[in-house]
Amino acid sequence: MTLRQSPLAERHRALGANMSEFGGWEMPIAYKTGTIAEHMACRDSVAMFDVSHLGTVRVEGTDALADLQRALTNDLAKIAPGRAQYTHLLDPDDASVLDDIIVWWHPRPDGAPDVFDVMPNASNTDRVTDAIGGVVTTDSRAVIAVQGPLVGERIEAVFPEAAAVKRFRVEHLQWRGIDCTVAGTGYTGGRGLEIAVPAADAPLLWNALLDSGITPAGLGARDTLRLEAGLPLHGHELGPGITSLQAGLAWVVAWDKPEFQGKLAAQAEREQGHRRHLFGIETDGRRPARSGCAVSIDERVVGEVTSGNFSPVLGHGIALAFLPPDTTEGQRVAVDVRGTMLAGHVVRPPFVST
């Protein structure tokens, strides 16, 4: 299989990145500094990630808003042009989450039609396009996520207009005469921006951000950061057989909308109750649990880990796991990691607040 290449692929190789397959793309997992150093740069200062592997589906025109309202769970009427929203696309039969999505609703001049960029996970672009229509524009742009508590201060020197973009806002800006879309979104649990820049111009912006002292970070750090923040990853905490309610994301479902794909199945689960719920687990030592590990309470297997890793901030293992809904915070558990039982306790995510 030929892997797709980011417009920034050569920049990653020049920086000595460890490249690997992810969602059909060849992407940087870590640079020479390593995942933990990249993680801490994002938590303490600022880091940047190439997230060009995420899909972009452009939906526009007079029917665009109505079409998205019928397809997706959240209610775009709660926001307005110039804002972003997190939402789900459900399987119509069992309400499992086909994909979790960020929608960028572009600023709209008076009288102009609506323009939306729907951003699915890398491997789910086709199924999302089948459900909502639109045109896939992924290859026309790169997306650089700049994340961390000092993002405003650092990006001010490179792209001052972007520094003023607020959380979940979407703005059209120019950088050195290049048209960009900047959104106050991210996947680390902290402050940040995502910048969509034309593919041909992406290396120029990447180099400018690098020269300003922003640390490049790979998908390894992106995963440990999102786990500390308790954010779901499709294929782990969301996916076939996993519903929004089971994942603790009922707030993403606008129950009072007249319709959306999968609404009847979601309502049925809401009325009957869900059989499992997503919880956090903190283990006592540095060794982490991993996806697929069995979780026991009082020597009885009650669930399974969906994601687990070492937390660089906390200094011990953390995990997300599906457990019985009546599980309580503080409850002691044991996680079976290849025959070794790791002791831990149940917590409510996020593990790290930023």
N, C-alpha and C positions, 0 to 999 in steps of 0.2 A: 504494500500500500504506500502510495506517495503521500507524505505528510504535507499539509498546508503550511505556508511560511508567513510569519508576521512581516509587515514592512520594516520592522526593527530587528529582524533576525541577524543580520550582519553586525549590527551594533552589539548584540548579545555575545556573539562569538568573539568579537574583538575584545570584549571585557572578560573573556575566559569563562563564560557561563557554562554550566552543566546543562546541556539541552536534552530534552526527552519528549516522548509523545504524550499529548494530553488532548482528549476530545478530537482526535484527528489532526492536531496541529503539532509542530515541533516548537516547544516553548522552553524558556529558561526555568529550571527548577531552583538553582542557586548559583551565585557567583563565587568568586574566590574567597570572599569573606565568610561564607557559610550561612545557613538558614538562621541560626540563633542570633548572630550578629545583625543580620538583616531584619529579623523580627524586632530586636531591641531598638534598632535605629528608628523603626516605625513607631514604636511605643514611646520612645523618649524624645525623638526629634522629627525627622521626616524621611520617608522613603518613597520610591516610585516603582510602579509595576507596569509591565506591558500586559494589557488585558485585551489585546486585539483579537484573541481567539473567541471572545464573546460575539454572538451574532448581533446584527442590526437589521431589523425589518422595518422599512419605511411604509407607513400607512397614512394616506392623506386624502383630502377631498371632503365633499359635503356629507358623505355617509361614514366617514372614518370613526367619529366618536361613537355613533350608534353601533357600528360593527364591533368595536372593541368592548363596549358595554355588554353586548350579548355574548361575547366569548370569554371574558375574564372575570374573576371573582370580585375584585375590589371595585369601588365606585369612583369613576373619574369625575363625577359631579362634585365630589368632595374637594377637588383641587381645581386648577384653572390653567390656561396656557402659561408657560414659563415655569412649570413645576414638574416634579417627578413623583412617581408612585410605585410601590412594590405591590405585586399582585400574583395570582396563580392562574394557570390553565389546567382545568380538571378533566379527567376521563369521564365521559357522560354516563358510563355504566356503573362505576363504583366510587366515583369522586376522588380517586387517587390523583396525585399531583403529577401531571404530564410534564410540567415545567414551572419553575418560579422565575419571575420576570421583573425587570425594571422597565417602566414606561417613561420616556422623556417626552413631555408635551411641549413642543417648541413654542416660543413666544409667537403671538399671532398679531400682526398689524391689523388695524380696523378693516373689516371687509374681506380679509384674506381667508382662505380655507384652512382648516386644521391640518397640522402636520405632527405625526407621532413617530418617534423611533422606539420600537419595541425590541428589547434586548434580552434574547433567550440565552440559555447556556449553550456552550459550543456545539455539543452533539445533538441539540434539540431544535435547531433552527428550522429544519424541514417540517417537523410536526407542528411547530408553532405557525409557520407560514400556511400550512394546510388549513389551520383553524381560523386564522384571521385575515388571510390574503396578504396583500402588500408586495413590496419589492425588496429583495435581499440586497443590501448595500454594504455588506461586511467588507468586501474586497476594496472598496473605494476609500477606506479610512483606516487609521490606527486609533486605538484608545489607550491613553496613558493615565493611570490612576496615581495621583500624588496624595499621600496619606500621612497623617501624624500631627501631633500638637503644634508643631512649628510650621505647618504648611503655609499659612498666610504670610508669615515673615519671610520664608525662603522663596516662595513663588513671586512675592512682590518685586524682587529684583529682576525677575525674568519676564513675568507676564502680569504686570500690576493690575490690569482689569480683572483678571481671573481671581486675584486674591480677595476681591469683594463679593464673590458669588457665595450665597448663603446655602445652608443645608437644604437639600431637596429642591433647590432652584435650578432652572435651566436658562442659560443665556447664550445669545449669539455674540461672539466677540472676534476681534481681529488681533493676531499676533504677527508683527512685522508684515502686515498686509495680507496675511493668510487667514481665511475664514475658518473659525473653530466653533464648536459647540462645547460649552463648559457646564457641567452639572455638579451640584454639591452632593454627590453620592459616593459610595465606596463599600468595601466588604471587609473592613478591619474592626468595626465597632467604634472607631474614633473619627476625628475630624478629617475631611478630605475632599478632593475634587477628582472628577474624571473628565479628561479632555479628549474629545474626538477631533482629530486633525487629518486633513487629506493625506493619503498614504505616501505620496511622493515627498511631502514636507515633514513627515514624522521624524526622520533621523535628525533634522535640524533642530526641532524642538527638544527631542531627547538629549541631544548633546548640550544644548543650552541649560537644561535642567541639571544635567550631570556636572557641568562646569560651575554651577552655583553651589555645589556641595551636597546635593540631594543624593542619597544612597540608592543605587539600583537594588531591587529585591526580586526574588523569583517566586514561583508558585508554591514552593515549600513554605516560605514565610507567610505567604498569603493564606495558606491552609491553617497554620498554627495560630495566626492572628484571628481568623474567623472563628476557630474553635474556642479560643479564649473568650471571644465575644458571644459565644453560644449561637452563632448563625448557622443555618442549615446549608448543607451541600446536596444538590440533587444527585441521586444515586446512592445516598447514604441516609440522610434524615428525611428526604422527600423522594418520591418515585413510585414505581408499581406497587400497589397494595398499601401505600402510605398516604393518608389523607391530611388535609390542612388541620383538622381537629386533633388527630393523633400527634401531629408535630407541634401542637401548642400554638398554632397560628390562626385561630378562629377569627382574630381581628382583621385578617386579610379578606374575609368573606363578607360581602355586603348582602346580608340576608333579605333586606327590604327591597333590593332591586327586583324588577318584574321577572327578569330571567337572566341566566348566564349558563354556559355549558357546565353540566354536572350538578345543577342546583337541586334537582329532585333527589339524587343519590346523596348529596351532602345533607339535605334536610332530613332524610331518613336516618342517617347516622346520628345526626344531632338529637333526634327524638329518641332513638333507641339507646344511645350512649356508646362511646367508643371503648374498645377492649384493651387498649394500651395507650400510654402517653409518654412523651419524650421528657426525660429528666437528665440532669447533669450528675456526674460522679467524680469525686476527687479521690484519688488513691493516695495511700500513705507514703509511698516512696517515689523515687525518680522513674522507676520502670513504668511505662505507660501501658494501658490496655489498648487493644487494636480492634478494628472493625471485625465483627463476627464472634467476638469473645462472649461466652455465656456469663450471665450475671445471676448470682444466687443470693437469696435472703433466707436465713435460718436453714442452710444446706439444701434448699430447694431452688432449682433453676426457675427463674421468673421472667427473664428477658435476655436481651442481646445488645451488645455495644454496636453503635452505628459508626462512630468516629472516636478515635482516641490518639493522644499524643502527649509528649512532655510539654509542660507550660514553662517557657523561659521566664516569665514574670513571677509565677508562683513557686517554681523550683520543684514541682512534683507532677505526677501524671493527672490528666483530666480526660474525661470522656463524656460523650452523649450516648444515651441508651434508651430503648423502649422498654418500659416496665409497667406493671399493673397501675391503673389510674389511681388506686387508693394508696400507693406508695407515698411516704411522708418524708419531708426534708429532715436530714440528720440520721435517717435510718442506715444502719450498717449493712454493707454488702460485701460480697466476695466475687472477684472477677477472675475467671479461669483463662490464664494466658499460657497456652501450651503446657497445661498440667500444673503450672504454678498458680496458686491462689493469691491474688492481690487483694489486700484489705482496703476498704474505702467506705465512703458515706455519700448519701444522696444530697445534692444541692440544687438550688434553682439557678439556672444560667441567667446572666452571663457569669463566667468565672472571674473575669477581670472587668471592672468598670472603668471607662475612659472618658 
